[in-house]
């Protein structure tokens, strides 16, 4: 689910860059993408911690 959101936003960002949209729009999309990617890695780390607890 989060992967799909990241892919969609990445495509939207790339189209924004290719079409020469206003920099503020491109910048905002970039920030949103960074936040989703950070959330993705946060989820991975939380899942790893849960697995370690379960394995103990």
Secondary structure, DSSP 8 states (H G I E B T S, - for coil): -HHHHHHHHHHHHHHHHHHT--HHHHHHHHHHHHHHHHHHHHHHHHHHHHHHHHH-
